[in-house]
Amino acid sequence: MSSPLHTDARLILLSPQDNCLIAAARLEAGTAVEIEGERVTLARTIDLGHKVARGAIQKDEKVLRYGAVIGHVTETVARGEHLHTHNLESDYLPTYTHDAGHAYVQH
């Protein structure tokens, strides 16, 4: 039996204040991970270095990484959900993406 605060070793918490975790490996959609004692099945593939919601984050709530605000979510996300340009917006910098159908976006 695991501790209630156990989190999968493939997910890294950079600072105790953070509400996101960082993928230490590519995690395929359908992979089950444990986040603070809760088993979560990933709906999307999470690439190495990408962010995962540590817990539920409400629309417009700030996302913290290294204990600092990096932006806000544009929709409510569940624990274990991928945080990226589809649901996370920088409050400080223009967003650049090479995803199909997307271009430079000025905020």
N, C-alpha and C positions, 0 to 999 in steps of 0.2 A: 504494500500500500504506500502511495506517495504522500509527501507533505502537502498541505493545502496551498502552499506557495510555490510548488514545483512548476518549473517551466522547461519545456523541451530545450535541450542544449543547442539545437540548431537555431534558436531565437535568442538574440542578445539584448539585454536591457542595458543601455548606455548610462542612464542616470535614474535614480529612484523616482524622480519627479516625472519622468517620461510617460506618456500614454501610448507610445508606440514601441515596438520591438524591431530589431533588425535581423533579417534572414542571413545566417552564416553559411547557407548553402542554398542551392536552387531547390525549392519545394514544389512538387507537382500538384496540380489540382487533384483533390481526393485524398491527399495525405492527411493523416490524423496527427495532430500535435497536442501537447498539453500546455495550457497557458494558465499559470497560477492555480493549478489543481483542476482545471476544467478541460476536458477533452473536446477539441474542436476539429472539424474536418474542413480543410481549406477548399473554398469554392473555386478559386483561381490559382494558377501557377504563380508562385512568388519567386522572382529572380534573386540571386545573390545580391545582398546589399539593400534590397528594397524593404520598405516598412510594412509592418503588420500591426493592426490595432490591438493594444494590450487589453482593452476592455471596450465596451460600447462607448461610442463618441457621438454626441448629438450634433445635428446640423449647425454650422457656424461656430462650433466649439474649436478652440485653438489646439493645435497638435504640438507637443513638446518633444524635442530630440536633444540630447545632451543637456536637458533642463531648460532649454531655450525655445521660445515659440518659433516655429518654422512656417506656419500658415494656419489655415482653418479648413475644416471639411465642408464640402458643398452639399452633403447629404448625410443623414444619420448612417453610421457604420456599426457593424456588430463586432464583437471580439473575434479576432482571427482574420478579419477582412483585410485585403490588400489596400494599402494607402499609397496612392500615386496620382498622376495628373487627372485621372478620371473622377476622383472624388476629393482631392486635396489641392488647394489653391494657395500659392504664396501670397503673403500680405506685403511683401517687400520687393520682390524682384519680378521682372517679366518672366513668363514661362516659355521655354523653348522645347519643342518636341519634334521628333522625326516620325511619329506614328502616322500611318496612312490617314489622309483626310484632315490632318491638323497642320497648323503653321504657327508662326510667331503669334503670341497672344499678349497684348498689353493690358495690365490691370489698372 
